[in-house]
Amino acid sequence: MSLVDAICDELPKLGNVSVQSVRVKVGALSGIAAEALTFAFDVAAEGSPIAGARLDVEGAAGRELELTGLEVLDGPADR
């Protein structure tokens, strides 16, 4: 939920865009399972401005959970 909330809070700064994908880096020692994060992201994003966006998870060796990027397109989403 926090990841979705943080992205949605930043969207007004980007203008009229639709989010296509969200990239995160997840450390192996973070205690977060990538599959669980992907499922939770889809559920949390449902009904939000980023509903339908794809979550791309990059593995890392440490404890990090870091938002590394957004892929956006000009204009509203066609979802």
N, CA, C and O atoms as a GROMACS GRO file, in nm:
protein
  316
    1MET      N    1   0.083  -0.119   0.000
    1MET     CA    2   0.000   0.000   0.000
    1MET      C    3   0.087   0.125   0.000
    1MET      O    4   0.056   0.222  -0.069
    2SER      N    5   0.196   0.123   0.076
    2SER     CA    6   0.281   0.241   0.085
    2SER      C    7   0.345   0.274  -0.049
    2SER      O    8   0.359   0.392  -0.084
    3LEU      N    9   0.383   0.173  -0.123
    3LEU     CA   10   0.442   0.195  -0.255
    3LEU      C   11   0.340   0.258  -0.349
    3LEU      O   12   0.372   0.355  -0.418
    4VAL      N   13   0.221   0.205  -0.352
    4VAL     CA   14   0.115   0.261  -0.437
    4VAL      C   15   0.081   0.403  -0.394
    4VAL      O   16   0.067   0.492  -0.479
    5ASP      N   17   0.069   0.425  -0.263
    5ASP     CA   18   0.038   0.560  -0.213
    5ASP      C   19   0.147   0.660  -0.251
    5ASP      O   20   0.116   0.772  -0.293
    6ALA      N   21   0.272   0.620  -0.238
    6ALA     CA   22   0.383   0.711  -0.271
    6ALA      C   23   0.381   0.748  -0.419
    6ALA      O   24   0.404   0.864  -0.453
    7ILE      N   25   0.354   0.652  -0.505
    7ILE     CA   26   0.349   0.680  -0.649
    7ILE      C   27   0.231   0.771  -0.681
    7ILE      O   28   0.245   0.868  -0.755
    8CYS      N   29   0.116   0.740  -0.624
    8CYS     CA   30  -0.004   0.821  -0.651
    8CYS      C   31   0.012   0.964  -0.600
    8CYS      O   32  -0.040   1.058  -0.660
    9ASP      N   33   0.084   0.982  -0.489
    9ASP     CA   34   0.110   1.116  -0.436
    9ASP      C   35   0.197   1.198  -0.531
    9ASP      O   36   0.186   1.321  -0.534
   10GLU      N   37   0.284   1.133  -0.607
   10GLU     CA   38   0.376   1.203  -0.698
   10GLU      C   39   0.315   1.229  -0.835
   10GLU      O   40   0.364   1.315  -0.908
   11LEU      N   41   0.211   1.157  -0.872
   11LEU     CA   42   0.153   1.170  -1.006
   11LEU      C   43   0.113   1.312  -1.044
   11LEU      O   44   0.138   1.352  -1.158
   12PRO      N   45   0.053   1.392  -0.956
   12PRO     CA   46   0.015   1.528  -0.996
   12PRO      C   47   0.135   1.612  -1.042
   12PRO      O   48   0.119   1.703  -1.124
   13LYS      N   49   0.253   1.583  -0.990
   13LYS     CA   50   0.374   1.657  -1.030
   13LYS      C   51   0.416   1.624  -1.173
   13LYS      O   52   0.487   1.702  -1.236
   14LEU      N   53   0.371   1.508  -1.223
   14LEU     CA   54   0.410   1.464  -1.357
   14LEU      C   55   0.314   1.510  -1.465
   14LEU      O   56   0.343   1.496  -1.584
   15GLY      N   57   0.200   1.565  -1.425
   15GLY     CA   58   0.102   1.611  -1.522
   15GLY      C   59   0.006   1.499  -1.560
   15GLY      O   60  -0.017   1.406  -1.482
   16ASN      N   61  -0.048   1.510  -1.679
   16ASN     CA   62  -0.149   1.415  -1.728
   16ASN      C   63  -0.078   1.295  -1.791
   16ASN      O   64  -0.057   1.291  -1.912
   17VAL      N   65  -0.044   1.198  -1.707
   17VAL     CA   66   0.028   1.079  -1.754
   17VAL      C   67  -0.041   0.954  -1.705
   17VAL      O   68  -0.121   0.958  -1.611
   18SER      N   69  -0.011   0.843  -1.768
   18SER     CA   70  -0.053   0.713  -1.719
   18SER      C   71   0.072   0.630  -1.691
   18SER      O   72   0.168   0.633  -1.768
   19VAL      N   73   0.069   0.559  -1.582
   19VAL     CA   74   0.184   0.478  -1.541
   19VAL      C   75   0.170   0.341  -1.607
   19VAL      O   76   0.070   0.272  -1.590
   20GLN      N   77   0.272   0.303  -1.682
   20GLN     CA   78   0.275   0.174  -1.751
   20GLN      C   79   0.344   0.068  -1.667
   20GLN      O   80   0.300  -0.047  -1.661
   21SER      N   81   0.455   0.107  -1.602
   21SER     CA   82   0.527   0.011  -1.519
   21SER      C   83   0.597   0.082  -1.404
   21SER      O   84   0.629   0.201  -1.411
   22VAL      N   85   0.620   0.004  -1.300
   22VAL     CA   86   0.688   0.050  -1.180
   22VAL      C   87   0.806  -0.044  -1.160
   22VAL      O   88   0.789  -0.166  -1.160
   23ARG      N   89   0.925   0.012  -1.142
   23ARG     CA   90   1.044  -0.070  -1.120
   23ARG      C   91   1.091  -0.055  -0.975
   23ARG      O   92   1.106   0.056  -0.924
   24VAL      N   93   1.113  -0.169  -0.911
   24VAL     CA   94   1.163  -0.170  -0.774
   24VAL      C   95   1.281  -0.265  -0.763
   24VAL      O   96   1.292  -0.363  -0.838
   25LYS      N   97   1.369  -0.235  -0.669
   25LYS     CA   98   1.482  -0.322  -0.638
   25LYS      C   99   1.454  -0.382  -0.500
   25LYS      O  100   1.426  -0.309  -0.405
   26VAL      N  101   1.460  -0.515  -0.492
   26VAL     CA  102   1.431  -0.585  -0.367
   26VAL      C  103   1.551  -0.670  -0.329
   26VAL      O  104   1.594  -0.758  -0.404
   27GLY      N  105   1.605  -0.643  -0.212
   27GLY     CA  106   1.720  -0.718  -0.164
   27GLY      C  107   1.680  -0.854  -0.111
   27GLY      O  108   1.572  -0.872  -0.055
   28ALA      N  109   1.768  -0.950  -0.130
   28ALA     CA  110   1.744  -1.087  -0.084
   28ALA      C  111   1.731  -1.094   0.068
   28ALA      O  112   1.666  -1.183   0.121
   29LEU      N  113   1.793  -1.000   0.137
   29LEU     CA  114   1.788  -0.999   0.283
   29LEU      C  115   1.678  -0.908   0.338
   29LEU      O  116   1.671  -0.883   0.458
   30SER      N  117   1.592  -0.857   0.250
   30SER     CA  118   1.485  -0.766   0.293
   30SER      C  119   1.369  -0.838   0.359
   30SER      O  120   1.289  -0.776   0.429
   31GLY      N  121   1.359  -0.968   0.336
   31GLY     CA  122   1.247  -1.044   0.390
   31GLY      C  123   1.123  -1.034   0.304
   31GLY      O  124   1.015  -1.076   0.347
   32ILE      N  125   1.135  -0.979   0.184
   32ILE     CA  126   1.021  -0.961   0.093
   32ILE      C  127   1.033  -1.060  -0.022
   32ILE      O  128   1.135  -1.064  -0.091
   33ALA      N  129   0.929  -1.138  -0.042
   33ALA     CA  130   0.925  -1.231  -0.154
   33ALA      C  131   0.872  -1.158  -0.276
   33ALA      O  132   0.766  -1.095  -0.270
   34ALA      N  133   0.944  -1.164  -0.387
   34ALA     CA  134   0.906  -1.092  -0.509
   34ALA      C  135   0.765  -1.129  -0.556
   34ALA      O  136   0.690  -1.042  -0.599
   35GLU      N  137   0.730  -1.257  -0.548
   35GLU     CA  138   0.597  -1.302  -0.593
   35GLU      C  139   0.488  -1.241  -0.507
   35GLU      O  140   0.384  -1.198  -0.557
   36ALA      N  141   0.511  -1.238  -0.377
   36ALA     CA  142   0.412  -1.180  -0.285
   36ALA      C  143   0.399  -1.030  -0.308
   36ALA      O  144   0.288  -0.976  -0.304
   37LEU      N  145   0.512  -0.963  -0.333
   37LEU     CA  146   0.509  -0.820  -0.359
   37LEU      C  147   0.431  -0.790  -0.487
   37LEU      O  148   0.352  -0.696  -0.491
   38THR      N  149   0.453  -0.869  -0.589
   38THR     CA  150   0.382  -0.849  -0.716
   38THR      C  151   0.232  -0.866  -0.697
   38THR      O  152   0.154  -0.786  -0.748
   39PHE      N  153   0.192  -0.970  -0.627
   39PHE     CA  154   0.049  -0.993  -0.602
   39PHE      C  155  -0.010  -0.878  -0.520
   39PHE      O  156  -0.116  -0.825  -0.553
   40ALA      N  157   0.060  -0.841  -0.413
   40ALA     CA  158   0.011  -0.734  -0.326
   40ALA      C  159   0.003  -0.601  -0.401
   40ALA      O  160  -0.090  -0.524  -0.380
   41PHE      N  161   0.098  -0.575  -0.489
   41PHE     CA  162   0.097  -0.451  -0.568
   41PHE      C  163  -0.027  -0.446  -0.656
   41PHE      O  164  -0.096  -0.344  -0.660
   42ASP      N  165  -0.057  -0.554  -0.725
   42ASP     CA  166  -0.174  -0.558  -0.813
   42ASP      C  167  -0.302  -0.533  -0.734
   42ASP      O  168  -0.389  -0.458  -0.780
   43VAL      N  169  -0.314  -0.593  -0.617
   43VAL     CA  170  -0.433  -0.575  -0.534
   43VAL      C  171  -0.440  -0.432  -0.482
   43VAL      O  172  -0.546  -0.370  -0.485
   44ALA      N  173  -0.327  -0.378  -0.434
   44ALA     CA  174  -0.324  -0.242  -0.378
   44ALA      C  175  -0.350  -0.137  -0.486
   44ALA      O  176  -0.410  -0.033  -0.458
   45ALA      N  177  -0.304  -0.162  -0.608
   45ALA     CA  178  -0.319  -0.064  -0.716
   45ALA      C  179  -0.460  -0.063  -0.774
   45ALA      O  180  -0.499   0.034  -0.838
   46GLU      N  181  -0.535  -0.169  -0.753
   46GLU     CA  182  -0.671  -0.180  -0.807
   46GLU      C  183  -0.756  -0.061  -0.762
   46GLU      O  184  -0.764  -0.032  -0.642
   47GLY      N  185  -0.817   0.007  -0.857
   47GLY     CA  186  -0.901   0.122  -0.827
   47GLY      C  187  -0.824   0.252  -0.808
   47GLY      O  188  -0.885   0.356  -0.781
   48SER      N  189  -0.693   0.248  -0.820
   48SER     CA  190  -0.610   0.369  -0.805
   48SER      C  191  -0.570   0.421  -0.943
   48SER      O  192  -0.594   0.354  -1.044
   49PRO      N  193  -0.509   0.539  -0.949
   49PRO     CA  194  -0.463   0.592  -1.078
   49PRO      C  195  -0.357   0.506  -1.148
   49PRO      O  196  -0.331   0.525  -1.266
   50ILE      N  197  -0.296   0.412  -1.075
   50ILE     CA  198  -0.193   0.328  -1.138
   50ILE      C  199  -0.242   0.186  -1.161
   50ILE      O  200  -0.162   0.096  -1.188
   51ALA      N  201  -0.372   0.164  -1.151
   51ALA     CA  202  -0.428   0.030  -1.175
   51ALA      C  203  -0.386  -0.019  -1.313
   51ALA      O  204  -0.392   0.055  -1.411
   52GLY      N  205  -0.343  -0.143  -1.320
   52GLY     CA  206  -0.301  -0.202  -1.446
   52GLY      C  207  -0.154  -0.186  -1.477
   52GLY      O  208  -0.104  -0.245  -1.572
   53ALA      N  209  -0.084  -0.106  -1.398
   53ALA     CA  210   0.061  -0.089  -1.420
   53ALA      C  211   0.131  -0.220  -1.385
   53ALA      O  212   0.088  -0.293  -1.296
   54ARG      N  213   0.237  -0.247  -1.456
   54ARG     CA  214   0.316  -0.369  -1.435
   54ARG      C  215   0.424  -0.340  -1.330
   54ARG      O  216   0.486  -0.233  -1.333
   55LEU      N  217   0.447  -0.433  -1.240
   55LEU     CA  218   0.555  -0.420  -1.142
   55LEU      C  219   0.672  -0.503  -1.189
   55LEU      O  220   0.660  -0.624  -1.206
   56ASP      N  221   0.786  -0.439  -1.211
   56ASP     CA  222   0.910  -0.507  -1.249
   56ASP      C  223   1.001  -0.509  -1.127
   56ASP      O  224   1.039  -0.405  -1.076
   57VAL      N  225   1.036  -0.629  -1.082
   57VAL     CA  226   1.117  -0.646  -0.962
   57VAL      C  227   1.257  -0.688  -1.002
   57VAL      O  228   1.276  -0.787  -1.072
   58GLU      N  229   1.355  -0.611  -0.955
   58GLU     CA  230   1.497  -0.642  -0.976
   58GLU      C  231   1.553  -0.692  -0.844
   58GLU      O  232   1.537  -0.628  -0.741
   59GLY      N  233   1.618  -0.806  -0.848
   59GLY     CA  234   1.678  -0.861  -0.727
   59GLY      C  235   1.809  -0.792  -0.694
   59GLY      O  236   1.877  -0.740  -0.782
   60ALA      N  237   1.843  -0.791  -0.566
   60ALA     CA  238   1.969  -0.735  -0.518
   60ALA      C  239   2.016  -0.820  -0.399
   60ALA      O  240   1.940  -0.902  -0.348
   61ALA      N  241   2.138  -0.799  -0.357
   61ALA     CA  242   2.196  -0.882  -0.251
   61ALA      C  243   2.164  -0.832  -0.110
   61ALA      O  244   2.169  -0.912  -0.016
   62GLY      N  245   2.134  -0.706  -0.093
   62GLY     CA  246   2.121  -0.648   0.040
   62GLY      C  247   1.981  -0.654   0.098
   62GLY      O  248   1.904  -0.745   0.072
   63ARG      N  249   1.950  -0.551   0.180
   63ARG     CA  250   1.823  -0.542   0.250
   63ARG      C  251   1.728  -0.439   0.188
   63ARG      O  252   1.622  -0.411   0.244
   64GLU      N  253   1.766  -0.383   0.075
   64GLU     CA  254   1.691  -0.271   0.021
   64GLU      C  255   1.554  -0.309  -0.036
   64GLU      O  256   1.532  -0.421  -0.084
   65LEU      N  257   1.465  -0.214  -0.029
   65LEU     CA  258   1.340  -0.211  -0.104
   65LEU      C  259   1.333  -0.069  -0.156
   65LEU      O  260   1.306   0.025  -0.081
   66GLU      N  261   1.359  -0.054  -0.285
   66GLU     CA  262   1.378   0.079  -0.343
   66GLU      C  263   1.299   0.094  -0.473
   66GLU      O  264   1.305   0.009  -0.562
   67LEU      N  265   1.225   0.202  -0.482
   67LEU     CA  266   1.158   0.239  -0.607
   67LEU      C  267   1.266   0.296  -0.697
   67LEU      O  268   1.328   0.397  -0.664
   68THR      N  269   1.289   0.233  -0.812
   68THR     CA  270   1.397   0.277  -0.898
   68THR      C  271   1.349   0.349  -1.023
   68THR      O  272   1.428   0.417  -1.089
   69GLY      N  273   1.220   0.337  -1.058
   69GLY     CA  274   1.173   0.408  -1.177
   69GLY      C  275   1.027   0.383  -1.208
   69GLY      O  276   0.966   0.288  -1.161
   70LEU      N  277   0.974   0.474  -1.289
   70LEU     CA  278   0.839   0.463  -1.342
   70LEU      C  279   0.845   0.479  -1.492
   70LEU      O  280   0.920   0.563  -1.542
   71GLU      N  281   0.770   0.401  -1.563
   71GLU     CA  282   0.751   0.421  -1.707
   71GLU      C  283   0.613   0.484  -1.725
   71GLU      O  284   0.512   0.424  -1.689
   72VAL      N  285   0.611   0.605  -1.779
   72VAL     CA  286   0.485   0.676  -1.795
   72VAL      C  287   0.466   0.715  -1.941
   72VAL      O  288   0.562   0.731  -2.016
   73LEU      N  289   0.341   0.730  -1.979
   73LEU     CA  290   0.303   0.779  -2.111
   73LEU      C  291   0.221   0.904  -2.093
   73LEU      O  292   0.145   0.917  -1.997
   74ASP      N  293   0.235   0.998  -2.187
   74ASP     CA  294   0.151   1.118  -2.184
   74ASP      C  295   0.006   1.079  -2.204
   74ASP      O  296  -0.025   0.993  -2.286
   75GLY      N  297  -0.081   1.143  -2.129
   75GLY     CA  298  -0.224   1.121  -2.144
   75GLY      C  299  -0.278   1.022  -2.045
   75GLY      O  300  -0.201   0.949  -1.981
   76PRO      N  301  -0.408   1.017  -2.031
   76PRO     CA  302  -0.472   0.926  -1.936
   76PRO      C  303  -0.462   0.782  -1.982
   76PRO      O  304  -0.442   0.754  -2.101
   77ALA      N  305  -0.475   0.692  -1.888
   77ALA     CA  306  -0.471   0.550  -1.920
   77ALA      C  307  -0.596   0.510  -1.996
   77ALA      O  308  -0.704   0.564  -1.972
   78ASP      N  309  -0.581   0.414  -2.088
   78ASP     CA  310  -0.693   0.359  -2.164
   78ASP      C  311  -0.740   0.230  -2.099
   78ASP      O  312  -0.763   0.131  -2.168
   79ARG      N  313  -0.755   0.230  -1.969
   79ARG     CA  314  -0.793   0.107  -1.898
   79ARG      C  315  -0.933   0.119  -1.851
   79ARG      O  316  -0.985   0.026  -1.789
   0.00000   0.00000   0.00000
